[in-house]
Amino acid sequence: MSLSSKQTRHLRGLAHHLKPIVQIGGRGVTVSLIGATDDALESHELIKVKLGDIEDRKEVREAAEKLSEETGSDVVQIIGKTIVLFRQLDKESAYTLP
C-alpha cells in the first residue's frame, strides 16, 4: 500500500509520542530482526525502529527500505537514526487513515 502525503502527515503526528520498539544493532538487518519487526507491526501497526551503530544516511535509508520490503510495510518517516513504519491490519485497524 502506498501512502498519500496526507496519510503520511497524519501517521507522523500519531508516531511522535511512540517509543522505539525494535532496535537495529551492529549486525544490521538480519532475519531475526525482520521477524521481530514483523511481529511488532502485527501487534501495533505503527512502530518506531531505532538504529544503533549506523552513521551514514544512505545506510539508514537502505535499512528502512529493506525492512519495509521484507515486512510489507510503508516507511512513514526517517529522522536521524529513527525509522517509522506502518502496516495496516486488514481487520479492526486501530488507525483510520484520512
N, C-alpha and C positions, 0 to 999 in steps of 0.2 A: 504494500500500500504506500502510495506516495502522498506525503502531507502537503497541504497548501500552506502559503505563508501565514494565513490567518490561524490555521490549526497549529502551526509551529509556534507562533507567538503565544497562543493560549497554553500550550503544553510547557513552554519555557517558564511562564508565570506559575504554573502548578508545581513545577520541579524545583523552583527556587528554594523552598524550605526543606527539601529532601536531603537526607544524609546518604553518602555513598554506601551501596550495599555490596558491591563487588570491587575488589582491588586487584590490579594487574601488577605483578612483581617483576623481577629481573628476567624471568624466563619468557616473558611476553604472553602472547595469546596462545594458550595450549588447549588441548582437547578438554581437559578437566575444567578449565576456566570458561570455555564455551558452554559446557554443561551447567556450570553454576550460574552463568548469566541467563541461560535459557530457563532454568528453574526460577530465578528471581523475576524474570519477565512474566512467567506463568502465574506467579503469586501476586505481583504488584503492578504489572503493565507499564509503569513509568518508573525508571530507575536511573541512578547515577552510578557511574563506574569511575573509579579513581586510578590513575596511572602512577606508579611509584618511581621507577628508575628511568623512565623515558624522558629525555630532554628536548629532542628535536620535534618541531611541529609536524614535520612530514611523517614521522613515526607515529605520532598521536593520531593523525588523520588515517593512516594505514590501519592502525589497531581498531579505530572506530568503524571503518568500512568492513574489516574482516569480521568483527563481532556482529555488525548489522547484517551482513550477508549470511553468516552461519546460523544466526538465531531467527532470521526472518523479521527483524525489527527495523525501525527507522531511526536514523540519527537526528535527534531534535536539536542538539546544541553541543558545541565543543568550546569549553572555556579553559584555557591553560592545560592542566592535566586532568580535567574532569569531562567525561562524556555523558550526555543524557540520551538514553534510548527509550523508545516507546514501541510496544506491540499490543494492539488492542485485542482483547479476548472476544471471541465470537458471541458468546452468551453472557449476558449480565455484566457488561463492562462497567467499571466504576467511573469511567471518563466519557463524557458526552462532548464530541468534537463539534465546533461551530461549522 
